[in-house]
Amino acid sequence: METVIRYLSALILPGLLVLLFTRVTYNRVIGLVLTVALIATSVYKGYTNTFVLIVVDAFSLTAGFWMAEKMKQRAINKS
């Protein structure tokens, strides 16, 4: 059960963090860098211990980065 929670968290949380940090800093690259720093800390502390989990994190980061770009385009089109 704990493994399932880890994989679901790795699939959802990094993407949401990219969106959150992008929203706060108004820059999607800085949002991505801050999220990567948090994941690197997680790997260093030993919470992310398998290669597959790191790949799932990377996929979620990519999806969050893409969604941040879409969010930016929607904001530009509203103006």
C-alpha positions in Angstrom: 0.0 0.0 0.0 2.9 2.4 0.9 4.4 1.8 -2.6 1.1 2.7 -4.3 0.9 5.9 -2.4 4.5 6.8 -3.3 3.9 6.3 -7.0 0.6 8.2 -6.9 2.3 11.1 -5.1 5.2 11.1 -7.5 2.7 11.2 -10.4 0.6 14.1 -9.0 2.6 16.3 -6.6 5.6 17.5 -8.6 3.3 18.7 -11.4 1.1 20.6 -8.9 4.2 22.1 -7.2 5.4 23.4 -10.6 2.0 25.0 -11.1 2.0 26.5 -7.6 5.5 27.9 -7.8 4.8 29.2 -11.3 1.8 31.0 -9.9 3.7 32.5 -7.0 6.8 33.6 -8.9 5.1 34.4 -12.2 7.9 32.5 -14.0 7.5 28.8 -15.0 11.3 28.2 -15.2 11.8 29.3 -11.6 8.8 27.1 -10.6 10.4 24.2 -12.3 13.8 24.8 -10.7 12.3 25.1 -7.2 10.4 21.9 -7.7 13.5 20.1 -9.0 15.4 21.3 -5.9 12.7 19.8 -3.6 12.9 16.5 -5.5 16.7 16.5 -5.3 16.4 17.0 -1.6 14.0 14.1 -1.4 16.4 11.9 -3.3 19.3 12.9 -1.0 17.3 12.2 2.1 16.3 8.7 0.8 12.6 9.1 0.3 12.9 8.6 -3.5 14.8 5.3 -3.6 14.1 3.7 -7.0 14.9 4.7 -10.6 11.3 4.2 -11.7 10.1 6.6 -9.0 12.5 9.2 -10.3 11.2 8.7 -13.9 7.6 9.1 -12.6 8.7 12.4 -10.9 10.3 13.6 -14.1 7.2 12.8 -16.1 5.1 14.8 -13.6 7.6 17.7 -13.8 7.3 17.7 -17.6 3.5 17.6 -17.4 3.4 20.4 -14.8 5.8 22.5 -17.0 3.5 22.0 -20.0 0.4 22.9 -18.0 2.1 26.1 -16.7 2.7 27.1 -20.3 -1.0 26.5 -21.1 -2.0 28.5 -18.0 0.2 31.4 -19.2 -1.3 31.3 -22.7 -4.8 31.4 -21.2 -3.9 34.4 -19.1 -2.5 36.2 -22.1 -5.6 35.5 -24.2 -7.9 36.8 -21.5 -6.1 40.2 -21.5 
